[in-house]
Amino acid sequence: MNRKLQTIAFDADDTLWHNERFFHLTQQRFAELLADHADAEHLGSRLLEAEKRNIGHYGFGVKGFVLSMIETAIEVTEGKVPGSVISELLAAGQDMLNHPIELLPHAREAVEALAEDHYLVLITKGDLLHQERKLAQSGLGDCFDAVEIVSDKRSETYGRIFGRSPGGAEASMMVGNSLKSDVNPAIAAGGWGVYVPHDLVWGLEMDDKPDHPRFAELPDLGGLCALVSRIG
């Protein structure tokens, strides 16, 4: 039997505000800088392989992305990458870290409305300082009762967070744009998973949609409050 939803958890990047498009634009510039050494498709594959290798060392976020670009540039040029290219990649990373926050449609309305009578948690991966800065700039920080900046999102992660949230896992919902990191592990932990797709998805976040009664999909956050009401 379903309990009334008490805890609503949100992903941050590409759920509440734009993020992946800045990675996409930087990767396009990366391909332009190394066009004499590799075509864009091959370079993209090599970069994704480097990111996958390096997650355990650097974690998620801009810093790991930039270091993976530099590593890939060294590999594809056989160590001959010009210092000017390295400097431009570092500058691009700094630009990404300092880019102003732009909220996605209906994000503010949904978060503020649900904060009135639900316990709200922000659960996000990435660099601690960068994620804290983005939350502060978003203007949504005061709406959240708890903020969890984690190294990865697995069912154990959600089990731990939901376990200390009002109502436990059965009364908790995770809302995000990643099936792999937001939806499927939250459902595996006993909660609800709401998928709000974004146009751009990082290759390492791909996964299949679950066939599960606690799964829901919305085109944007505009329908979230109504969905919460129906479930509750």
ZARO-182628 format. One record per residue: y, z, x of N, C-alpha, C in turn. Coordinates in steps of 0.05 Angstrom, whole numbers, padded with zeros to 5 digits, always signed. Example, Ala and Ser with C-alpha at 12.3 -4.5 7.8 and 13.67 -1.06 7.14 Angstrom:
// residues 2
-00114+00156+00264-00090+00156+00246-00066+00156+00264;-00045+00142+00257-00021+00143+00273+00001+00157+00258;
This chain:
// residues 232
-00024+00000+00017+00000+00000+00000+00025+00000+00018;+00044-00018+00012+00068-00020+00028+00088+00003+00022;+00098+00015+00043+00119+00034+00039+00146+00019+00040;+00166+00031+00029+00192+00019+00030+00200+00015+00059;+00212-00008+00065+00221-00012+00092+00244+00007+00099;+00241+00021+00122+00261+00040+00131+00274+00031+00157;+00259+00018+00174+00269+00010+00200+00270-00021+00202;+00293-00031+00209+00296-00060+00214+00304-00064+00243;+00288-00078+00258+00293-00084+00286+00301-00113+00290;+00320-00117+00307+00330-00144+00312+00327-00151+00342;+00319-00176+00347+00322-00188+00373+00351-00194+00377;+00360-00199+00402+00389-00204+00407+00394-00234+00412;+00385-00244+00435+00390-00271+00444+00378-00291+00425;+00395-00309+00415+00387-00331+00397+00377-00322+00370;+00380-00296+00364+00376-00285+00337+00403-00276+00326;+00417-00260+00342+00444-00250+00334+00466-00267+00346;+00462-00277+00370+00482-00293+00384+00469-00315+00400;+00486-00335+00407+00476-00358+00422+00470-00350+00451;+00448-00361+00462+00441-00355+00489+00427-00378+00503;+00406-00389+00491+00390-00409+00504+00406-00435+00511;+00427-00441+00495+00442-00465+00501+00456-00464+00528;+00463-00440+00537+00475-00437+00563+00455-00443+00586;+00430-00434+00581+00409-00440+00600+00404-00471+00600;+00404-00482+00577+00399-00511+00574+00421-00527+00589;+00446-00520+00585+00468-00534+00599+00466-00531+00629;+00460-00507+00638+00457-00502+00667+00434-00518+00678;+00412-00520+00663+00389-00535+00673+00396-00565+00675;+00412-00575+00657+00421-00603+00658+00437-00607+00684;+00455-00588+00691+00470-00591+00715+00452-00589+00740;+00432-00572+00738+00412-00569+00759+00398-00596+00764;+00391-00610+00743+00378-00636+00746+00397-00657+00758;+00422-00655+00751+00442-00674+00763+00445-00669+00793;+00445-00644+00801+00449-00637+00829+00425-00646+00846;+00402-00647+00834+00377-00654+00850+00366-00681+00841;+00382-00698+00829+00372-00723+00819+00361-00741+00841;+00371-00738+00866+00361-00754+00888+00334-00746+00898;+00324-00722+00888+00299-00711+00899+00277-00710+00878;+00284-00710+00852+00264-00708+00831+00277-00716+00805;+00260-00728+00787+00271-00735+00761+00272-00710+00744;+00288-00711+00722+00294-00687+00706+00268-00675+00694;+00249-00691+00685+00225-00681+00673+00208-00666+00693;+00205-00678+00716+00189-00665+00737+00202-00639+00747;+00228-00640+00750+00243-00617+00759+00241-00594+00738;+00243-00602+00712+00240-00582+00691+00213-00568+00692;+00192-00584+00697+00165-00572+00698+00162-00553+00722;+00174-00561+00745+00172-00544+00768+00188-00518+00764;+00211-00521+00751+00227-00497+00745+00213-00478+00727;+00200-00489+00706+00186-00472+00687+00163-00457+00701;+00149-00471+00719+00127-00459+00734+00138-00436+00752;+00162-00440+00764+00174-00419+00781+00182-00395+00764;+00193-00401+00740+00201-00378+00723+00177-00362+00714;+00155-00376+00708+00131-00362+00700+00120-00345+00722;+00121-00355+00747+00112-00340+00770+00129-00315+00775;+00155-00319+00770+00174-00299+00779+00181-00277+00758;+00171-00280+00734+00177-00260+00714+00169-00232+00723;+00146-00230+00735+00137-00204+00745+00155-00192+00767;+00169-00209+00782+00187-00200+00803+00215-00195+00794;+00225-00214+00778+00254-00213+00771+00259-00205+00742;+00239-00206+00725+00242-00201+00697+00255-00224+00682;+00265-00219+00658+00277-00240+00641+00307-00240+00645;+00319-00263+00641+00348-00264+00641+00360-00283+00662;+00386-00282+00664+00401-00302+00680+00394-00299+00710;+00392-00275+00720+00387-00272+00749+00361-00284+00757;+00340-00279+00742+00314-00291+00748+00314-00321+00746;+00329-00331+00726+00332-00360+00722+00346-00373+00746;+00367-00361+00756+00382-00372+00779+00364-00372+00804;+00351-00350+00809+00333-00348+00832+00311-00368+00830;+00300-00373+00806+00279-00393+00803+00290-00421+00808;+00315-00426+00800+00327-00452+00806+00330-00456+00836;+00339-00436+00850+00342-00438+00879+00315-00443+00892;+00295-00428+00884+00268-00431+00895+00258-00459+00890;+00262-00470+00866+00253-00497+00859+00268-00517+00876;+00294-00513+00879+00310-00532+00896+00300-00533+00924;+00293-00510+00935+00282-00509+00963+00256-00524+00964;+00239-00520+00944+00213-00533+00944+00215-00564+00941;+00230-00574+00922+00231-00603+00918+00246-00618+00940;+00263-00604+00954+00277-00617+00977+00263-00611+01004;+00241-00597+01003+00226-00589+01027+00244-00574+01046;+00260-00556+01035+00277-00539+01051+00303-00551+01059;+00310-00575+01049+00334-00589+01058+00357-00587+01038;+00354-00571+01018+00375-00569+00997+00402-00561+01010;+00423-00575+01005+00449-00568+01017+00459-00541+01008;+00474-00528+01025+00486-00502+01018+00505-00504+00994;+00518-00527+00992+00536-00531+00969+00522-00530+00942;+00497-00540+00942+00482-00539+00917+00474-00510+00910;+00466-00495+00930+00460-00467+00926+00485-00452+00915;+00508-00458+00927+00532-00445+00919+00539-00452+00890;+00534-00477+00882+00540-00485+00855+00521-00472+00835;+00496-00468+00842+00477-00455+00825+00484-00425+00821;+00493-00413+00843+00502-00385+00841+00526-00382+00823;+00545-00401+00825+00569-00401+00809+00562-00405+00780;+00542-00423+00774+00533-00428+00747+00522-00403+00735;+00506-00388+00751+00495-00363+00741+00516-00342+00734;+00537-00341+00751+00559-00322+00745+00574-00330+00719;+00577-00357+00715+00589-00366+00690+00573-00358+00666;+00546-00360+00669+00529-00352+00646+00531-00322+00640;+00533-00306+00661+00535-00277+00657+00562-00270+00644;+00582-00286+00648+00609-00279+00638+00617-00295+00613;+00598-00310+00602+00605-00327+00579+00610-00309+00555;+00631-00315+00539+00636-00298+00515+00614-00301+00495;+00611-00280+00479+00590-00279+00458+00600-00294+00433;+00582-00310+00423+00587-00324+00397+00564-00318+00378;+00571-00303+00357+00550-00295+00338+00540-00319+00322;+00514-00317+00315+00502-00338+00299+00510-00334+00269;+00507-00355+00253+00515-00352+00225+00501-00329+00211;+00516-00314+00195+00507-00292+00178+00497-00267+00194;+00499-00268+00220+00490-00245+00236+00505-00220+00229;+00531-00221+00230+00547-00197+00225+00543-00186+00197;+00543-00204+00177+00539-00196+00150+00512-00182+00145;+00491-00193+00157+00464-00182+00153+00462-00155+00167;+00471-00153+00191+00469-00128+00206+00486-00106+00193;+00510-00112+00185+00527-00092+00173+00516-00083+00146;+00506-00101+00130+00495-00094+00104+00470-00077+00106;+00452-00084+00124+00427-00069+00127+00432-00041+00140;+00453-00039+00156+00459-00014+00169+00467+00008+00150;+00475+00000+00126+00484+00020+00106+00461+00038+00097;+00437+00028+00095+00415+00045+00085+00388+00040+00099;+00389+00030+00124+00365+00027+00140+00371+00037+00168;+00350+00044+00182+00352+00052+00210+00350+00026+00226;+00370+00019+00242+00371-00007+00256+00366-00003+00286;+00349-00020+00297+00342-00019+00325+00346-00047+00337;+00359-00048+00360+00361-00073+00375+00340-00073+00396;+00322-00093+00397+00301-00094+00417+00303-00120+00432;+00310-00119+00457+00316-00143+00472+00305-00141+00501;+00298-00164+00512+00290-00166+00540+00314-00175+00556;+00312-00172+00582+00332-00182+00600+00344-00161+00618;+00365-00169+00633+00378-00152+00651+00394-00130+00636;+00390-00105+00644+00402-00082+00630+00432-00085+00627;+00446-00089+00649+00475-00090+00648+00486-00114+00631;+00472-00137+00634+00481-00160+00619+00477-00156+00589;+00454-00146+00581+00448-00142+00553+00467-00121+00541;+00473-00100+00556+00491-00079+00546+00519-00091+00542;+00527-00108+00561+00554-00121+00559+00555-00140+00535;+00534-00155+00531+00534-00173+00508+00535-00158+00481;+00521-00136+00480+00521-00120+00455+00549-00109+00450;+00562-00099+00471+00589-00089+00469+00608-00110+00460;+00606-00134+00471+00624-00156+00464+00619-00167+00436;+00595-00163+00426+00588-00174+00400+00602-00160+00377;+00611-00135+00382+00623-00119+00361+00603-00107+00341;+00577-00109+00347+00556-00099+00329+00544-00072+00339;+00553-00063+00362+00540-00040+00374+00539-00016+00356;+00560-00010+00342+00561+00014+00325+00542+00013+00301;+00531-00011+00295+00513-00014+00272+00485-00005+00279;+00478-00003+00304+00451+00003+00312+00447+00033+00318;+00425+00043+00308+00418+00071+00312+00404+00075+00339;+00392+00054+00349+00378+00055+00375+00379+00027+00388;+00379+00027+00414+00379+00002+00430+00357+00004+00450;+00339-00015+00450+00316-00015+00469+00317-00041+00485;+00324-00038+00511+00324-00061+00529+00298-00059+00546;+00279-00076+00541+00252-00073+00551+00245-00095+00571;+00226-00090+00588+00218-00110+00608+00201-00132+00596;+00187-00127+00574+00172-00147+00559+00167-00137+00531;+00160-00156+00514+00155-00149+00486+00126-00154+00479;+00110-00133+00477+00082-00135+00470+00076-00117+00447;+00052-00118+00436+00046-00101+00413+00049-00072+00420;+00042-00065+00445+00045-00037+00454+00075-00028+00454;+00092-00047+00461+00121-00042+00461+00130-00035+00433;+00122-00051+00413+00130-00046+00386+00117-00021+00374;+00092-00017+00382+00078+00007+00372+00092+00032+00381;+00102+00032+00406+00117+00055+00416+00143+00059+00402;+00158+00037+00398+00185+00039+00386+00182+00045+00356;+00164+00031+00342+00161+00036+00314+00150+00064+00309;+00134+00074+00328+00121+00101+00325+00142+00123+00324;+00165+00119+00337+00185+00140+00336+00208+00133+00318;+00205+00112+00301+00225+00104+00282+00218+00114+00254;+00237+00117+00236+00232+00126+00209+00211+00109+00195;+00191+00122+00184+00170+00108+00168+00147+00098+00185;+00150+00097+00211+00128+00086+00228+00126+00056+00226;+00105+00045+00236+00101+00016+00237+00100+00003+00210;+00087+00016+00191+00084+00005+00164+00110+00001+00150;+00130+00016+00157+00156+00014+00144+00177+00001+00162;+00167-00015+00182+00185-00027+00202+00183-00058+00201;+00205-00071+00207+00206-00100+00208+00220-00108+00233;+00210-00129+00246+00223-00141+00270+00232-00169+00262;+00257-00175+00268+00270-00201+00262+00277-00215+00288;+00267-00240+00292+00274-00253+00316+00267-00283+00316;+00276-00297+00337+00272-00326+00338+00247-00334+00355;+00233-00314+00366+00210-00320+00383+00184-00310+00369;+00166-00329+00364+00140-00321+00353+00125-00305+00373;+00127-00312+00398+00111-00299+00419+00121-00271+00425;+00147-00267+00425+00158-00241+00434+00167-00223+00411;+00176-00235+00389+00187-00219+00367+00168-00216+00344;+00155-00237+00335+00141-00237+00310+00112-00228+00313;+00097-00243+00329+00068-00237+00330+00061-00209+00341;+00074-00200+00363+00067-00173+00372+00076-00151+00353;+00098-00156+00338+00107-00135+00318+00087-00133+00296;+00076-00156+00287+00055-00155+00266+00030-00141+00277;+00023-00148+00301-00001-00135+00313+00002-00105+00316;+00027-00096+00318+00032-00067+00319+00032-00054+00292;+00029-00069+00271+00028-00058+00244+00053-00061+00227;+00073-00075+00239+00098-00079+00224+00100-00107+00212;+00124-00113+00201+00130-00139+00191+00143-00156+00213;+00138-00182+00212+00151-00200+00231+00165-00222+00216;+00191-00225+00220+00207-00245+00207+00217-00265+00228;+00209-00290+00224+00216-00311+00243+00241-00326+00233;+00261-00326+00250+00286-00341+00244+00289-00361+00267;+00279-00385+00264+00279-00404+00286+00306-00413+00296;+00308-00418+00322+00332-00429+00334+00326-00457+00344;+00346-00473+00346+00342-00501+00354+00331-00504+00382;+00338-00486+00400+00329-00486+00428+00311-00463+00433;+00287-00469+00444+00268-00448+00450+00258-00451+00479;+00259-00430+00494+00249-00430+00522+00219-00436+00521;+00210-00452+00540+00182-00461+00540+00162-00438+00541;+00169-00415+00553+00151-00393+00555+00150-00375+00530;+00166-00383+00510+00166-00367+00485+00151-00381+00462;+00137-00403+00468+00123-00418+00447+00098-00403+00439;+00092-00404+00413+00068-00392+00402+00064-00403+00374;+00040-00398+00362+00034-00407+00336+00043-00388+00314;+00050-00399+00291+00057-00381+00269+00032-00367+00259;+00034-00341+00252+00010-00326+00243+00005-00331+00213;-00020-00330+00206-00028-00331+00178-00032-00302+00170;-00011-00289+00161-00013-00260+00157+00006-00252+00134;-00002-00233+00117+00015-00225+00094+00040-00211+00102;+00042-00201+00127+00067-00188+00136+00085-00207+00152;+00080-00233+00150+00096-00253+00163+00115-00267+00143;+00139-00271+00151+00159-00286+00135+00176-00303+00153;+00186-00325+00142+00204-00343+00157+00229-00348+00140;+00252-00348+00154+00277-00353+00142+00292-00375+00158;+00307-00392+00145+00322-00412+00160+00345-00400+00176;+00356-00378+00167+00378-00363+00180+00379-00335+00170;+00397-00319+00180+00398-00291+00172+00411-00287+00145;+00420-00308+00132+00433-00305+00106+00415-00295+00085;+00389-00299+00087+00370-00290+00067+00355-00265+00074;+00363-00252+00096+00348-00228+00105+00350-00205+00086;+00374-00199+00076+00377-00176+00059+00361-00179+00033;+00360-00203+00022+00344-00207-00002+00314-00204+00004;+00305-00213+00028+00277-00210+00035+00270-00181+00038;+00287-00165+00051+00283-00137+00054+00281-00123+00027;+00298-00131+00009+00297-00119-00018+00271-00125-00032;+00262-00150-00030+00237-00158-00043+00213-00142-00032;+00212-00140-00006+00190-00125+00007+00191-00096+00000;+00216-00085+00001+00219-00056-00004+00214-00049-00033;
